[in-house]
Amino acid sequence: MLGFYIHVPFCHGKCPYCDFYSRPDSAGGMDAYVSAVIAALAPWRERLAGRELATVYFGGGTPSLLGAQRLGTILQAVRQGFSLASGAEVTLEANPTHVDRAFFQEARRAGFNRLSMGLQSANGEELRFLGRAHSPQQAALAVENARAGGFENISLDLMLGLPGGSREKLGRSIAFAASLEVEHISSYILKVEPGTPFAARGVQVPDEDDTAEQYLFAVEELARRGYGQYEISNFARPGKESRHNLLYWRGEEYLGFGPGAHSFFGGRRFYYPRDLEGFLQGNSPVEDGTGGDFGEFAMLNLRLTRGLRRGDCLARFGAEGGALFDEALENARHCPPQLLRADGEAISFTPEGFLVSNALLVKLLGEEL
């Protein structure tokens, strides 16, 4: 399998928790960016002849700021230069503000068939703390407009572990998101990343016990509302899991385009620096070493509730993969049973295990990560 990720770096303003690469929007910069992405795609056409794209994901930043016409121009270049698989998943990230029914209609006509929006919370006070420009009502209207525009696969982001957060507040946000009948919900624990405004302000997140309680509550509450957990932070109606994200977690190949975008292809990792001007000038990606060994494959697959499977290890690495799986299985027998499940065919973490996944990975794989 193969996927494309296209990073759109433009934002109206940077949220104080955000560590992704973004820049203020400007029409001239956007036009130049579209041309630069199309130019970056061109060298891959011949190399990928005969390969089908299973997924295309426009992330950011705020991709919807490009406008449906510019987004459609990039997607058209992808369609013309590469082979999209039948029913390929084509995702667009958008903020609930500055999008209307006409935008969604045009984006849907251009070929986007999945939408991901950042709700984050249904609590106005928490939204203001997070620097979000929308209200819960605007988010609900955006979902309504997206439905009217033809989108039948919509995901919302929620954030937990906020200062002053509680199960009650989180429960209301989950209930709000579920009431909109979206197909997918991502629920991320707030982390104060170095270099962000939150870090500069010294924002303190709740202690680990409080955050763990909220996380386990979210897993249970989302399941009760029909959203099964399939990855540490992701929940979906049956059959509506994010195929693009599954591609990452199953160790498949992907190519990233745009400043800050990363790639894994042919056993190599490389990335475009977080430098819009350099990308616009046509600078090449930077090499980032090799990837795809068993340790990385196991770590990625163990993010999934289906876990690391013997059959997948054999298919990817042959007999050596089977032997390495057996070593991990033996190590798993010495881990507390409430943290993971292990049998002859699979090793998987429980929700409690996901909370201490880094420590479990060291025990299972016998190496620091």
HELIX and SHEET records of a PDB file:
HELIX    1   1 ALA A   27  LEU A   41  1                                  15    
HELIX    2   2 TRP A   44  ARG A   47  1                                   4    
HELIX    3   3 PRO A   63  LEU A   66  5                                   4    
HELIX    4   4 ALA A   68  GLY A   81  1                                  14    
HELIX    5   5 ARG A  101  ALA A  110  1                                  10    
HELIX    6   6 GLY A  124  PHE A  129  1                                   6    
HELIX    7   7 PRO A  136  ALA A  148  1                                  13    
HELIX    8   8 ARG A  167  SER A  179  1                                  13    
HELIX    9   9 PRO A  197  ARG A  201  1                                   5    
HELIX   10  10 GLU A  208  ARG A  224  1                                  17    
HELIX   11  11 ARG A  243  TRP A  249  1                                   7    
HELIX   12  12 LEU A  276  LEU A  280  1                                   5    
HELIX   13  13 PHE A  294  ASN A  301  1                                   8    
HELIX   14  14 ARG A  310  PHE A  317  1                                   8    
HELIX   15  15 ALA A  319  ALA A  332  1                                  14    
HELIX   16  16 PRO A  351  PHE A  354  1                                   4    
HELIX   17  17 SER A  357  LEU A  365  1                                   9    
SHEET    1   A 9 GLY A 228  GLU A 231  0                                        
SHEET    2   A 9 ASN A 234  ALA A 236 -1                                        
SHEET    3   A 9 HIS A 184  ILE A 189 -1                                        
SHEET    4   A 9 ILE A 154  LEU A 160  1                                        
SHEET    5   A 9 ARG A 114  GLN A 120  1                                        
SHEET    6   A 9 SER A  83  ALA A  94  1                                        
SHEET    7   A 9 GLU A  52  GLY A  60  1                                        
SHEET    8   A 9 LEU A   2  VAL A   8  1                                        
SHEET    9   A 9 GLU A 253  PHE A 257  1                                        
SHEET    1   B 2 PHE A  10  CYS A  11  0                                        
SHEET    2   B 2 ARG A  23  PRO A  24  1                                        
SHEET    1   C 3 HIS A 262  PHE A 265  0                                        
SHEET    2   C 3 ARG A 268  TYR A 271 -1                                        
SHEET    3   C 3 VAL A 286  THR A 290 -1                                        
SHEET    1   D 3 LEU A 308  ARG A 309  0                                        
SHEET    2   D 3 ALA A 346  PHE A 349 -1                                        
SHEET    3   D 3 LEU A 340  ALA A 342 -1                                        
END                                                                             
